[in-house]
Amino acid sequence: MKILVTGAGGFLGRHLCKSLQEKGHTITNFSRSSYPDLKDQGIDTIQGDISDAATVEMALEGMDAVFHVASKVGIWGKYEDYYRTNVIGTQNIIDGCKKQGIKRLIYTSSPSVVFGTESLLGVGEEQAYPEKYISHYAKTKALAEQKVLMANDETLATVALRPHLIFGPGDHHIFPRIVDRARSGKLKRVGNGKNMVDVIYVKNAVDAHISAFERLEIGAQVSGKAYFLGQEDPVNLWDFIDDILVRHKVAPLKSKISENAAYKIGWLMEKGYGLFRIKAEPPMTRFMALQLSCSHYFSHKNAEKDLEFVPRVSLKQALDETVRL
């Protein structure tokens, strides 16, 4: 089968492409940049801007299915930039699929789409989108996800997957940033240290994506639905971070700051960075303060039932494969 993967040069995208190739599929990447290593792997790249409808439609020609993984991530930036990539780009993918007669679209969403300002304790997909967001990323991912789910009809089958805090070999963001900030003395425990969160190993996230793809067709059980993805059980965020630090020969965290103080600092930094038009990412934002202090873990029963998804790599094995002690 010919499959287009948007953002195949990214962390999840690379792992996904490898697994799809092993299953005999022909993969094409669509992204802004070219990747010589993907070319060496037998993956052609179509370069283009996902917010350009004509370019997207051209890239989709001849494809049988699409994994829409690409998005603008981060905690800081202009809303227009997030909207252009995450919302307009996703709408272009949907429109292009329908014009080209593609019948399967698998969208990589995020649990952040249902995160407002309160902890989420084992909630399922029935959890409503919040009325207000304090993150451009979360808001635009939610708008994009809704477009994907509403696009499911008698011509196009869609599904949205919500993996939480993906980690594993090749991750250049979560683990490296945690370690770098801890080494420089810029990382502190936020809140009471008891918050529980979902995480997921990249190989398990890939398994869930492929499981959804293999079950996705017009009128199927998974069509038009969203699914939370995670490891077997939630982890204590700060114990998990300490484990990462120890594996990188960095001392566990001792410094602390309250949730309220971190939130106020985040608010002040957002105002200051906005006022002076500073493009660099602030050390703290309101969204980051809440993500680090609140619990956010989810029910995976629907993924287990509909996708038959049970993580095959345990948390300990996943950590060992990522960074051995």
Rosetta blueprint (number, residue, H / E / L):
1 M L
2 K E
3 I E
4 L E
5 V E
6 T E
7 G L
8 A L
9 G L
10 G L
11 F H
12 L H
13 G H
14 R H
15 H H
16 L H
17 C H
18 K H
19 S H
20 L H
21 Q H
22 E H
23 K L
24 G L
25 H L
26 T E
27 I E
28 T E
29 N E
30 F E
31 S E
32 R L
33 S L
34 S L
35 Y L
36 P H
37 D H
38 L H
39 K H
40 D H
41 Q L
42 G L
43 I L
44 D E
45 T E
46 I E
47 Q E
48 G L
49 D L
50 I L
51 S L
52 D L
53 A H
54 A H
55 T H
56 V H
57 E H
58 M H
59 A H
60 L H
61 E L
62 G L
63 M L
64 D L
65 A E
66 V E
67 F E
68 H E
69 V L
70 A L
71 S L
72 K L
73 V L
74 G L
75 I L
76 W L
77 G L
78 K L
79 Y H
80 E H
81 D H
82 Y H
83 Y H
84 R H
85 T H
86 N H
87 V H
88 I H
89 G H
90 T H
91 Q H
92 N H
93 I H
94 I H
95 D H
96 G H
97 C H
98 K H
99 K H
100 Q H
101 G L
102 I L
103 K L
104 R E
105 L E
106 I E
107 Y E
108 T E
109 S L
110 S L
111 P H
112 S H
113 V H
114 V H
115 F L
116 G L
117 T L
118 E L
119 S L
120 L E
121 L E
122 G E
123 V E
124 G L
125 E L
126 E L
127 Q L
128 A L
129 Y L
130 P L
131 E L
132 K L
133 Y L
134 I L
135 S L
136 H H
137 Y H
138 A H
139 K H
140 T H
141 K H
142 A H
143 L H
144 A H
145 E H
146 Q H
147 K H
148 V H
149 L H
150 M H
151 A L
152 N L
153 D L
154 E L
155 T L
156 L L
157 A E
158 T E
159 V E
160 A E
161 L E
162 R E
163 P E
164 H L
165 L L
166 I E
167 F E
168 G L
169 P L
170 G L
171 D L
172 H L
173 H L
174 I H
175 F H
176 P H
177 R H
178 I H
179 V H
180 D H
181 R H
182 A H
183 R H
184 S L
185 G L
186 K L
187 L L
188 K L
189 R E
190 V E
191 G L
192 N L
193 G L
194 K L
195 N L
196 M E
197 V E
198 D L
199 V L
200 I E
201 Y E
202 V H
203 K H
204 N H
205 A H
206 V H
207 D H
208 A H
209 H H
210 I H
211 S H
212 A H
213 F H
214 E H
215 R H
216 L L
217 E L
218 I L
219 G L
220 A L
221 Q L
222 V L
223 S L
224 G L
225 K E
226 A E
227 Y E
228 F E
229 L E
230 G L
231 Q L
232 E L
233 D L
234 P L
235 V E
236 N E
237 L H
238 W H
239 D H
240 F H
241 I H
242 D H
243 D H
244 I H
245 L H
246 V H
247 R H
248 H L
249 K L
250 V L
251 A L
252 P L
253 L L
254 K L
255 S L
256 K E
257 I E
258 S L
259 E H
260 N H
261 A H
262 A H
263 Y H
264 K H
265 I H
266 G H
267 W H
268 L H
269 M H
270 E H
271 K H
272 G H
273 Y H
274 G H
275 L H
276 F L
277 R L
278 I L
279 K L
280 A L
281 E L
282 P L
283 P L
284 M L
285 T L
286 R H
287 F H
288 M H
289 A H
290 L H
291 Q H
292 L H
293 S H
294 C L
295 S L
296 H E
297 Y E
298 F E
299 S L
300 H L
301 K H
302 N H
303 A H
304 E H
305 K H
306 D H
307 L L
308 E L
309 F L
310 V L
311 P L
312 R L
313 V L
314 S L
315 L H
316 K H
317 Q H
318 A H
319 L H
320 D H
321 E H
322 T H
323 V L
324 R L
325 L L
